[in-house]
């Protein structure tokens, strides 16, 4: 199961319809929580997300709408008896803010949070079913966008297997060794399978237009991207280090992404239709995230 559970879509402050940021990516047996803003605990409850499912927490930066929900989430992990390690990735330059967040109130018992400060752009985890890479973006403070990438693999082709009389243990040996001998004939993996690209996910938050954002989103199946303003407010976006919906779409298009998810909307927009229309004119496969929605990852069939 791979999907994005949207816990909040408002930038800076909540509105009557939208909570501030919070995103949970379900990736098979992993559940990665991105940028838990204030109120994330309650949004998780409403969305049917159990704290015990969280395996990793990733912060892009330490503006309040992206991190003030962290203390509650961490304490909830302890309250719910989570004992396995939950890794927390964040900018090392914000260590003082992280320390304050984790010590912001009296708590009884500690969650097994493993701190993973990130010193600079590059890989931060490997050897998992996916890699995690940090990319530095351009904002008023240090911001890291996050990229998950699954290794490429191969997809077995049943018709070819049937034609060669291969099944069961033969297929296991074929996948393990790259070939199998059957009936006096050697069959290679390439003969009965085809390349299957791994899935890629990009999380682009709080940035001006920059080459790094395109790099982060490169060939991604899903790009979750801030789109704080309409194009009519491009000057404000530049001044405060944000994107317009159209700029987010241009990033997705230039990056060769498959799907764009707009979020982090300014409170000035009660109606998201104009932002969605602006983006879809440039990149048609765009959706506007809504609080408590679940968005499936595009399939790599």
DAHUDA-V900863 format. One record per run of one state. SS is the DSSP state (hx for helix, st for strand, lp for the rest). FROM is the first residue (numbers start at 1). TO is the last residue. If there is no record, write none. Layout:
# DAHUDA-V900863
ss:from:to
SS:FROM:TO
SS:FROM:TO
This chain:
# DAHUDA-V900863
ss:from:to
lp:1:1
st:2:8
lp:9:9
st:10:10
lp:11:19
st:20:20
lp:21:21
st:22:27
lp:28:29
st:30:34
lp:35:39
hx:40:47
lp:48:50
hx:51:53
lp:54:55
st:56:58
lp:59:63
hx:64:66
lp:67:69
hx:70:79
lp:80:85
st:86:91
hx:92:102
lp:103:112
st:113:118
lp:119:121
st:122:125
lp:126:130
st:131:136
lp:137:143
st:144:149
lp:150:152
st:153:156
lp:157:157
hx:158:163
lp:164:168
hx:169:177
lp:178:178
st:179:182
lp:183:184
st:185:188
hx:189:192
st:193:196
lp:197:199
st:200:204
lp:205:210
hx:211:217
lp:218:221
st:222:226
lp:227:228
st:229:229
lp:230:230
hx:231:240
lp:241:243
st:244:244
hx:245:255
lp:256:259
st:260:263
lp:264:264
st:265:265
lp:266:272
hx:273:280
lp:281:285
st:286:288
lp:289:293
st:294:296
lp:297:301
